[in-house]
Amino acid sequence: MPPGRPPYRAILVRDAGGNFVGRLDHFLILDALLPWHEDEFQIPMLKRAWVSEELVRQTMDNLALLHEHLSDICERARSIRVGDLTSREAISIDHNVPLLAAVRLLVEHQTPSLLVRYDDVVVGVLRLSDVFEHLSDCILEGDDDSAA
């Protein structure tokens, strides 16, 4: 990144043909390193049995603290492939959507970025840090038309 620009926090993942197949970010990586996964502990089944998701997660976290060590997590990380981590469910916007609509989506979904699509093809990422920097510049310069 150029000096003064925030570092990337997510990357687009493409297949050998250059087609978008997903997005990879810090949360996806950390989630994969956790010692439990929903499919292993039948969390969807427990939800149907009226066990709260919060109680199940707290229990799993407590069990992990008893049995998991940082070295185990690091060892697990060595065997994880990028294709196992990518999210295809990222929020996206069309390339010609006004910036204000993008801001609303960023806030509504509490996401650090949005995928930008052109004719249903992912062509880029709109980062919260870039939007915030642009809006800050507009506020300081008194330019209220460019963010509409």
Secondary structure, 3 states (H helix, E strand, C coil): CCCCCCCCCEEEEECCCCCEEEEEEHHHHHHHHCCCCHHHHCHHHHHHCCCCHHHHHHHHHHHHHHHCCHHHHHHHHCCCCHHHHCECCCCEEECCCCHHHHHHHHHHHCCCEEEEEECCEEEEEEEHHHHHHHHHHHHHHCCCCCCC
